[in-house]
Amino acid sequence: MHPPSPEQALVLAAIERFMADPDLALEGQPAGSGSGDVLSAILHALARVLPLEEIELAVTGLLTVHCDQLDDDTQLVLEALLTAIERDDDEMALDSLLASEASLLEANALDGNDLLVWDPTETPPLQEVEILDVLERYPCRGEGARWSCDDFVALLEGKILQWRKTMVALDILQEQPGTRPSASTMVLLVPQDPAAPIEQLEVGVTLRPPPPESSGDASARSLPD
């Protein structure tokens, strides 16, 4: 059997180092915080020297080819690393998408009727959906429901709150075009894994100065009740 590759050896060395001295995970944390995530520390240390894709390949190779040479604790850490990498991939994909959809985010922040939904199984993955249509697509009750009625109410309350804050920010921007008042909207996150629960995310939005003839009433499409 071939020995571990250089990338695989780096992964094993990082695991051995942090598992032998978990206090290393506290480095870089605020003084007195008393918290440190060993798994995140291992991943961050590896990411300084290897792309995420190579780390994933190395971890997968260790679990599939060299598993009989690994102790149980190391295998558990490798499996947890793989899960963390997959989660980071999803988060980075979402972050990249949101950064490229600034106009859609701004339009939705000014819109009181539609909700933004990120669903990687749809085309495009980020869409504005009417409130009632959201419930039709993603029921809160019944078999296979991935969120509750309380979750939906919390989403609506968050949307209304952020919409009102955005209206205030828009008024400030009209009076002082050189400022950058904070605004935000809500995004419903539908993970690709059908067993994963639906989540909610508040996303910051950059408002563009409106034309001189426009008004806050013209820019806002509706006020939620």
C-alpha positions in Angstrom: 0.0 0.0 0.0 1.3 3.5 -0.9 2.2 5.7 2.0 0.1 8.9 2.7 0.6 11.7 0.1 2.3 14.9 1.3 -1.2 16.5 1.6 -2.5 13.6 3.6 0.6 13.8 5.8 -0.1 17.5 6.5 -3.7 16.7 7.5 -2.5 14.0 9.9 0.2 16.2 11.3 -2.3 19.0 12.0 -4.7 16.6 13.7 -1.9 15.2 15.8 -0.7 18.6 16.8 -4.0 20.1 17.9 -5.3 16.9 19.5 -2.1 16.7 21.5 -2.3 20.3 22.6 -6.0 21.6 22.4 -4.9 24.9 24.0 -3.4 25.8 20.6 -7.0 26.4 19.4 -7.2 29.4 21.9 -4.5 31.2 20.0 -6.0 34.2 18.2 -9.1 34.2 20.4 -9.9 37.3 22.5 -8.2 37.2 25.9 -10.4 35.7 28.5 -12.9 34.2 26.0 -12.2 30.7 27.3 -13.3 29.1 24.1 -11.6 27.5 21.2 -12.8 25.2 18.5 -10.2 22.5 17.9 -11.9 21.3 14.7 -12.0 24.9 13.3 -8.4 25.5 14.3 -7.2 22.3 12.4 -9.1 23.4 9.3 -7.9 27.0 9.4 -4.3 25.8 9.9 -4.5 23.5 6.9 -6.2 26.2 4.8 -3.1 28.4 5.2 -1.1 25.9 3.2 -3.6 24.0 1.1 -6.7 24.9 -1.0 -9.9 23.6 0.5 -10.3 21.2 -2.5 -7.0 19.6 -1.8 -7.8 19.3 1.9 -11.1 17.6 1.0 -9.3 15.1 -1.3 -6.7 14.4 1.3 -9.3 13.7 4.0 -11.4 11.6 1.7 -8.3 9.6 0.7 -7.3 8.9 4.3 -10.8 7.7 5.1 -11.1 5.4 2.1 -7.5 4.2 1.4 -5.7 4.4 4.7 -8.5 3.9 7.2 -7.1 0.6 8.5 -3.9 2.5 9.6 -5.8 5.2 11.6 -7.0 5.0 15.2 -10.6 5.6 16.0 -10.1 9.1 17.3 -8.3 10.2 14.1 -11.0 8.7 12.0 -13.7 10.6 13.9 -11.8 13.9 13.5 -11.4 13.2 9.7 -15.1 12.6 9.4 -15.9 15.8 11.3 -13.4 17.7 9.1 -15.1 16.4 5.9 -18.5 17.6 7.2 -17.1 21.0 8.1 -15.5 21.3 4.6 -18.8 20.5 2.9 -20.6 23.1 5.1 -17.9 25.7 4.3 -18.3 25.0 0.6 -22.0 25.7 0.8 -21.4 28.9 2.8 -18.8 30.1 0.4 -21.1 29.4 -2.6 -23.9 31.4 -0.9 -21.6 34.3 0.0 -20.4 34.5 -3.5 -23.9 34.4 -4.9 -25.1 37.1 -2.5 -22.2 39.3 -3.4 -23.0 39.0 -7.1 -26.7 39.8 -6.6 -26.4 43.2 -5.0 -29.2 44.7 -7.2 -31.6 41.9 -6.3 -30.8 42.3 -2.6 -31.4 46.0 -2.8 -34.7 45.5 -4.6 -35.9 43.0 -2.1 -34.9 45.2 0.9 -37.3 47.9 -0.6 -40.0 45.3 -1.2 -42.5 44.4 1.6 -44.3 41.7 -0.3 -41.7 39.2 -1.5 -39.2 37.1 0.3 -35.8 36.1 -0.9 -35.3 32.3 -1.1 -31.9 30.6 -1.6 -32.5 27.0 -2.9 -29.6 25.4 -4.8 -32.1 22.9 -6.3 -33.9 25.7 -8.2 -32.8 27.8 -11.2 -31.7 30.4 -10.4 -30.9 29.4 -6.9 -31.7 32.9 -5.4 -35.3 34.1 -6.2 -37.9 36.5 -4.9 -41.0 34.6 -3.9 -44.4 35.9 -2.8 -45.0 35.2 0.8 -47.9 32.8 0.3 -46.0 31.0 -2.4 -43.2 30.4 0.1 -45.6 28.3 2.2 -46.8 26.4 -0.8 -43.2 25.5 -1.8 -42.0 24.7 1.7 -44.9 23.7 4.0 -44.6 24.2 7.7 -46.7 21.2 8.5 -47.1 17.6 7.5 -44.7 14.8 6.5 -41.4 16.1 5.4 -41.8 19.6 6.8 -38.4 21.2 7.4 -39.5 24.1 9.5 -42.4 25.1 11.7 -45.2 27.7 11.7 -43.2 29.6 14.4 -40.2 29.7 12.1 -42.4 31.2 9.4 -43.8 33.8 11.7 -40.2 34.7 12.9 -39.2 35.1 9.2 -42.1 37.5 8.6 -41.4 39.5 11.7 -37.7 39.7 10.7 -38.7 40.8 7.2 -41.0 43.5 8.5 -38.4 44.8 10.9 -35.7 44.9 8.3 -38.0 46.5 5.8 -38.9 49.3 8.2 -35.2 49.9 9.0 -34.5 50.0 5.3 -37.2 52.7 4.8 -35.6 54.8 7.5 -32.2 54.3 5.8 -33.7 55.3 2.5 -35.0 58.6 4.0 -31.6 59.3 5.4 -30.0 58.6 2.0 -32.4 60.9 0.2 -31.6 63.7 2.7 -27.8 63.0 2.8 -26.8 61.3 -0.4 -23.1 61.1 0.7 -23.9 58.8 3.6 -24.1 55.0 3.7 -26.9 54.2 6.1 -27.3 50.5 7.0 -30.0 48.4 5.5 -30.8 44.7 5.3 -33.2 42.0 4.3 -34.0 38.4 5.1 -33.1 35.3 3.1 -34.7 31.9 3.5 -32.0 29.2 3.2 -33.1 25.8 1.9 -30.2 23.4 2.2 -29.8 20.9 -0.6 -29.9 18.0 1.9 -33.6 17.2 2.2 -33.1 16.2 5.9 -31.5 19.5 6.8 -33.8 22.2 8.4 -34.6 25.4 6.6 -32.8 28.4 8.1 -33.0 32.2 8.0 -30.3 34.7 7.4 -30.2 38.5 7.8 -28.2 40.0 4.9 -26.8 43.5 4.8 -27.7 45.6 1.8 -26.0 48.7 0.2 -28.6 51.2 -0.9 -27.8 53.3 -4.0 -28.6 57.1 -3.9 -32.1 57.5 -5.5 -32.6 59.9 -8.5 -33.5 63.5 -7.3 -37.1 63.2 -8.5 -37.8 59.8 -6.7 -39.2 59.5 -3.2 -39.3 56.9 -0.4 -43.0 56.2 -1.2 -42.2 55.5 -4.9 -39.2 53.3 -4.1 -41.0 51.1 -1.5 -43.4 48.7 -3.1 -45.5 47.9 0.0 -45.7 48.1 3.8 -46.3 44.8 5.5 -49.2 44.8 8.0 
